[in-house]
Amino acid sequence: MNSELINALVWHAEWLRSVGQQGKRLHLEDADLSSLDLSSRELSEAALPGTRLDGCSLDMAELAHANLASASFINASLSRTQLSKANLDHAVLRGAILTHVNALRASFYEADLQGADLQCADLRGAYLVNANLASSNLRGALLEGAVLHGARLSGAALHGAVGLQAAQASWVDLGHENAPVRIEGEALRAWLDQAVTMSLG
C-alpha cells in the first residue's frame, strides 16, 4: 500500500472522528486498489465510485454509508464487513465472499452478485432490484423487507434463508442472461417456499 493511500486513510479516519471538522473524506473515483489488504479499515462514508477492489481483503472493514456505486469487487473478501446503507448500485461482486456481512438497507440496484457467497448475510431491507444473484449462496441470509423485484435467482441457494416470505418481490427471473424466465404471483410464492426449505446438501 503506497504512502499516499495510507495518508488518505488516516485523514479519512480523522474526518470521521471530528465529524467533518478535521482531516479529509476519502474520495477516490475509478481508482485501482486491487488485491490490497483493507481488512478492519474504517471507511464509513468513503466515496469510492467506480473503484476497482478486485481480490481485496475487506474483512470486518467499516463501509457503512459508503458510495461504492459501479465499484468492482470480483473475488474480494468482505466477510463480516459493515455495509449498512451503503450504495452498491451497479457494483460487480462476482465470486465475492460476503458471509455474515451487515448490508442492512444497502442498495444493490442492478448489481452483479453472480456466484457470491452471502451465507448468513444481513440483507434486511436491502434494495436488490434487478440484481444478478444467479448461483449465489444465500443460505441462512436475513431477507426480511428486502426488495427483490426483477432479481435473477437462477441456481441461487436459499435453503434456510430467513424472512424471504416477507421480502418484496412482484416477480423474479429464473433464467439466464439471454434467456430470461419470469415468474410471478402464486408461482413465485410457491417457488420461494420450496427454495427456502429444499435441502441442497
C-alpha positions in Angstrom: 0.0 0.0 0.0 1.5 3.3 -1.0 2.1 6.2 1.4 -0.4 8.5 -0.4 -3.2 6.0 0.2 -2.1 5.4 3.8 -2.2 9.1 4.4 -5.6 9.4 2.8 -6.9 6.6 5.1 -5.5 8.4 8.2 -7.1 11.7 7.1 -10.4 9.9 6.5 -10.4 8.4 10.0 -9.7 11.9 11.4 -12.5 13.3 9.3 -14.9 10.8 10.8 -13.7 11.3 14.3 -14.1 15.1 14.1 -17.5 14.9 12.3 -16.0 16.5 9.2 -14.2 19.3 11.1 -10.7 18.0 10.5 -9.0 15.6 8.1 -10.4 14.9 4.7 -13.1 12.5 3.5 -11.7 9.6 1.4 -12.8 10.2 -2.2 -11.2 8.0 -4.9 -13.1 7.7 -8.2 -12.2 5.0 -10.7 -9.0 4.2 -8.7 -7.3 0.8 -8.9 -6.9 -0.7 -5.4 -6.9 -4.4 -6.5 -5.5 -7.0 -4.1 -4.9 -4.6 -1.2 -5.4 -5.7 2.4 -8.0 -3.2 3.7 -9.4 -5.5 6.4 -10.7 -3.8 9.5 -10.2 -0.4 8.0 -12.5 2.5 8.9 -14.0 3.5 5.6 -17.5 4.6 6.6 -18.9 7.3 4.3 -16.0 6.9 1.9 -16.7 7.8 -1.7 -15.2 5.1 -4.0 -17.4 5.1 -7.1 -16.1 3.0 -9.9 -13.1 1.9 -7.9 -11.5 -1.4 -8.6 -11.2 -3.6 -5.5 -10.9 -7.0 -7.1 -9.2 -9.5 -4.9 -9.1 -7.2 -2.0 -9.4 -8.3 1.6 -12.1 -6.1 3.2 -13.0 -8.5 6.0 -14.5 -6.6 9.0 -14.0 -3.2 7.3 -16.4 -0.4 8.1 -18.1 0.8 4.9 -21.4 1.9 6.3 -23.0 4.7 4.1 -20.1 4.4 1.7 -20.6 5.3 -2.0 -19.5 2.2 -3.8 -21.6 2.6 -7.0 -20.2 0.8 -10.0 -17.2 -0.4 -8.0 -15.7 -3.8 -8.7 -15.2 -6.4 -6.0 -14.6 -9.5 -8.1 -13.3 -12.4 -5.9 -12.9 -9.9 -3.0 -13.4 -11.0 0.6 -15.9 -8.9 2.6 -16.7 -11.3 5.5 -18.3 -9.6 8.4 -17.9 -6.2 6.7 -20.2 -3.4 7.7 -22.1 -2.2 4.6 -25.3 -0.9 6.1 -26.9 1.8 3.9 -24.0 1.7 1.5 -24.6 2.4 -2.2 -23.5 -0.6 -4.3 -25.7 0.2 -7.3 -24.3 -1.4 -10.5 -21.4 -2.8 -8.5 -19.7 -6.0 -9.6 -19.3 -8.6 -6.8 -18.9 -11.8 -8.8 -17.5 -14.6 -6.7 -17.1 -12.2 -3.7 -17.2 -13.6 -0.1 -19.9 -11.7 1.8 -20.5 -14.2 4.6 -22.0 -12.6 7.7 -21.9 -9.2 6.1 -24.1 -6.5 7.5 -25.8 -4.9 4.5 -28.9 -3.7 6.3 -30.8 -1.3 3.9 -27.9 -1.3 1.5 -28.7 -0.7 -2.2 -27.6 -3.2 -4.8 -29.6 -1.9 -7.8 -28.6 -3.9 -10.9 -25.5 -5.2 -9.0 -23.8 -8.3 -10.3 -23.6 -10.8 -7.4 -23.3 -13.9 -9.5 -21.7 -16.7 -7.6 -21.2 -14.5 -4.5 -21.2 -16.2 -1.1 -23.8 -14.3 1.0 -24.3 -17.1 3.6 -25.8 -15.6 6.8 -25.6 -12.1 5.4 -27.9 -9.5 6.9 -29.9 -8.2 3.9 -32.9 -6.9 5.7 -34.4 -4.0 3.8 -31.7 -4.2 1.1 -32.6 -2.9 -2.3 -31.8 -5.7 -4.8 -34.0 -4.7 -7.7 -32.7 -6.3 -11.0 -29.7 -7.6 -9.2 -28.0 -10.7 -10.6 -27.9 -13.3 -7.8 -27.6 -16.3 -10.1 -25.7 -19.2 -8.4 -25.2 -17.1 -5.3 -25.2 -18.7 -1.8 -27.9 -17.1 0.3 -28.3 -19.9 2.8 -29.2 -18.6 6.2 -29.3 -15.0 4.9 -31.7 -12.5 6.6 -34.0 -11.2 3.8 -37.0 -9.6 5.7 -38.1 -6.5 3.9 -35.5 -6.9 1.1 -36.7 -5.7 -2.3 -36.2 -8.4 -5.0 -38.3 -7.1 -7.9 -36.7 -8.5 -11.1 -33.7 -10.1 -9.3 -32.1 -13.1 -11.2 -32.2 -16.1 -8.8 -31.4 -19.0 -11.1 -29.3 -21.5 -9.2 -29.2 -19.5 -6.0 -29.0 -21.4 -2.8 -31.8 -20.1 -0.5 -32.0 -23.0 2.0 -32.7 -21.7 5.5 -33.0 -18.0 4.3 -34.9 -16.1 7.0 -37.7 -13.7 6.2 -37.9 -14.4 2.4 -41.6 -14.6 2.6 -41.6 -11.0 4.0 -39.4 -9.8 1.1 -40.9 -7.6 -1.6 -40.9 -9.4 -5.0 -43.6 -8.9 -7.6 -41.5 -11.1 -10.0 -38.1 -12.7 -10.3 -36.0 -14.1 -13.2 -35.1 -17.8 -13.0 -33.5 -17.8 -16.4 -30.1 -16.7 -17.8 -28.8 -13.5 -19.3 -30.1 -14.2 -22.8 -33.0 -16.4 -21.8 -35.0 -14.8 -19.0 -37.7 -16.9 -17.3 -40.0 -14.6 -15.4 -42.2 -16.0 -12.6 -44.7 -14.0 -10.5 -47.8 -14.3 -8.4 -48.6 -17.7 -6.8 -45.9 -19.4 -8.9 -43.3 -17.1 -7.4 -44.5 -17.7 -3.8 -44.6 -21.5 -4.3 -41.0 -21.4 -5.7 -39.7 -19.3 -2.9 -41.3 -21.6 -0.3 -39.7 -24.6 -1.9 -36.3 -22.9 -2.3 -36.2 -21.9 1.4 -37.0 -25.4 2.6 -35.2 -27.5 0.0 -32.1 -29.2 1.2 -29.2 -28.6 -1.1 -26.8 -31.0 0.6 
